[in-house]
Amino acid sequence: MPLTFDQIQRAAEADIMPADVAASVLAAGWEYIKAEGKISIEQAFGVAVPSGGEPWHVRLGRHRRDQALRSLGEVLQPVGTTSDRADAVRHRIQRYRSTWQRRDQYLDAPPAADPVDALLFVAFRACGGSIPDSPDHLRKLLAA
């Protein structure tokens, strides 16, 4: 039974694999073994993508980034319009971008990071520094 994106996402966020995900992983592994090389492990787990498709880990990273940016918008601008939040987030992204190259060496956020820097670190780390900073894109992302 192929894994769903929701299962992959929940497993990535959990300390212990959820029971339904563990059952799907076991079933997919069993299918892979039974196929005796006729299918790839990606096909068995349901994570194979067609040419030009988006791999699950890219979707997962983008989801983490977007969640961190939404949280950042709430921290920076708890009241006001979506445009106000987007402007505040955009300003912080632009300021943080210059320090990102130094922080890329860390596996986790620096220990003394404030909540805003911690969220920015998560957002930048999730997609390798690929952060939307156009006002329109940020408004759509924060409104979702």
Backbone torsions as a table, in degrees:
resi	resn	phi	psi	omega
1	MET	NA	121.5	-177.9
2	PRO	-65.5	148.9	176.4
3	LEU	-76.5	143.0	174.3
4	THR	-90.6	161.2	178.0
5	PHE	-62.2	-36.6	177.9
6	ASP	-60.2	-42.1	178.3
7	GLN	-64.6	-43.8	178.8
8	ILE	-61.1	-44.1	-179.0
9	GLN	-63.3	-46.8	179.5
10	ARG	-63.9	-38.5	178.9
11	ALA	-66.7	-38.5	-179.5
12	ALA	-67.7	-29.7	-177.6
13	GLU	-89.6	-13.3	-174.7
14	ALA	-95.5	153.6	173.6
15	ASP	-80.2	-32.6	178.6
16	ILE	-121.4	135.5	-177.4
17	MET	-63.2	127.7	176.9
18	PRO	-59.5	148.2	-174.1
19	ALA	-58.6	-42.9	-178.7
20	ASP	-66.8	-33.6	177.8
21	VAL	-69.8	-42.8	178.6
22	ALA	-60.1	-40.7	178.6
23	ALA	-63.9	-42.1	179.1
24	SER	-67.1	-39.3	178.0
25	VAL	-62.8	-44.7	179.1
26	LEU	-63.0	-44.2	179.3
27	ALA	-63.9	-42.1	179.5
28	ALA	-65.9	-41.2	176.7
29	GLY	-61.7	-40.7	178.3
30	TRP	-64.0	-42.1	177.7
31	GLU	-62.2	-40.4	179.1
32	TYR	-62.8	-44.5	179.4
33	ILE	-65.1	-44.6	-179.6
34	LYS	-63.5	-30.7	-177.5
35	ALA	-72.3	-16.0	175.9
36	GLU	50.0	50.1	175.5
37	GLY	86.2	0.5	-179.8
38	LYS	-80.1	-17.7	175.7
39	ILE	-131.3	156.6	176.9
40	SER	-83.2	161.8	178.3
41	ILE	-63.4	-32.9	176.6
42	GLU	-63.4	-39.8	177.7
43	GLN	-66.8	-41.4	-179.8
44	ALA	-61.6	-39.9	-179.0
45	PHE	-85.0	-5.9	178.3
46	GLY	76.4	23.5	-178.4
47	VAL	-111.2	6.1	176.9
48	ALA	-70.3	139.9	178.6
49	VAL	-122.8	145.9	176.7
50	PRO	-68.5	164.9	178.6
51	SER	-54.3	130.1	-178.5
52	GLY	85.7	-5.1	179.6
53	GLY	-77.9	174.2	-177.3
54	GLU	-105.5	119.2	179.3
55	PRO	-64.3	154.0	-177.6
56	TRP	-59.5	-36.4	-176.7
57	HIS	-71.0	-26.3	175.4
58	VAL	-71.4	-44.0	176.9
59	ARG	-60.9	-42.7	-179.3
60	LEU	-63.5	-43.6	177.5
61	GLY	-62.4	-43.3	179.8
62	ARG	-64.8	-38.0	177.9
63	HIS	-62.9	-44.5	178.3
64	ARG	-61.7	-44.0	179.5
65	ARG	-60.7	-48.0	-177.3
66	ASP	-64.7	-39.2	177.5
67	GLN	-63.4	-43.0	179.0
68	ALA	-63.3	-40.0	179.4
69	LEU	-68.5	-36.8	176.1
70	ARG	-64.5	-44.2	177.7
71	SER	-62.5	-40.5	178.4
72	LEU	-60.8	-42.5	177.5
73	GLY	-59.3	-40.8	178.8
74	GLU	-67.9	-38.0	179.4
75	VAL	-69.3	-45.4	-175.8
76	LEU	-74.1	-36.8	-173.4
77	GLN	-140.0	73.9	-176.2
78	PRO	-65.0	-25.5	175.6
79	VAL	-122.3	160.3	-179.7
80	GLY	114.3	-175.2	-176.2
81	THR	-86.5	169.1	175.2
82	THR	-61.6	-36.7	178.2
83	SER	-63.8	-38.9	177.3
84	ASP	-62.9	-44.1	178.1
85	ARG	-63.0	-44.3	-179.1
86	ALA	-61.5	-40.7	178.8
87	ASP	-64.8	-42.6	179.6
88	ALA	-64.3	-43.4	179.5
89	VAL	-65.5	-43.6	-179.3
90	ARG	-60.6	-42.4	179.2
91	HIS	-62.1	-43.9	-179.3
92	ARG	-69.7	-35.9	177.0
93	ILE	-60.9	-45.9	-178.4
94	GLN	-63.1	-38.7	178.3
95	ARG	-69.8	-39.3	-175.8
96	TYR	-73.8	-30.1	-175.8
97	ARG	-54.2	-36.5	-178.5
98	SER	-69.4	-28.4	179.8
99	THR	-93.1	-10.2	-175.8
100	TRP	-57.7	-42.0	-177.0
101	GLN	-57.8	-36.7	177.8
102	ARG	-70.4	-38.8	-174.8
103	ARG	-80.3	-12.5	-179.9
104	ASP	-61.5	-20.2	-178.7
105	GLN	-73.3	-18.4	-177.3
106	TYR	-83.9	144.1	173.1
107	LEU	-79.0	-34.1	178.3
108	ASP	-124.6	167.0	178.9
109	ALA	-58.9	145.1	176.2
110	PRO	-54.4	142.0	-172.9
111	PRO	-61.6	-29.6	-177.0
112	ALA	-91.8	13.3	-175.6
113	ALA	-67.6	138.2	173.4
114	ASP	-79.2	168.8	-176.4
115	PRO	-56.2	-37.3	-179.9
116	VAL	-66.3	-48.1	178.0
117	ASP	-63.6	-36.3	179.2
118	ALA	-63.3	-43.4	178.2
119	LEU	-66.6	-40.4	177.0
120	LEU	-64.0	-39.4	178.1
121	PHE	-61.1	-45.8	178.8
122	VAL	-60.1	-45.7	-178.4
123	ALA	-62.3	-46.5	-179.3
124	PHE	-68.4	-40.9	-177.3
125	ARG	-67.2	-36.3	-175.0
126	ALA	-61.1	-33.5	-177.3
127	CYS	-124.6	27.7	176.4
128	GLY	60.2	32.3	178.6
129	GLY	91.8	-2.3	179.3
130	SER	-82.9	100.6	-175.9
131	ILE	-124.5	130.0	175.9
132	PRO	-70.2	137.5	176.4
133	ASP	-133.9	11.9	174.8
134	SER	-78.4	141.6	-179.0
135	PRO	-56.6	-41.6	-178.9
136	ASP	-64.4	-45.8	-179.4
137	HIS	-62.5	-44.3	-179.6
138	LEU	-65.8	-39.1	177.6
139	ARG	-61.5	-45.0	178.9
140	LYS	-63.3	-42.9	-179.7
141	LEU	-63.7	-44.4	-177.7
142	LEU	-73.4	-25.4	179.8
143	ALA	-80.3	-19.4	-175.9
144	ALA	-70.6	NA	NA
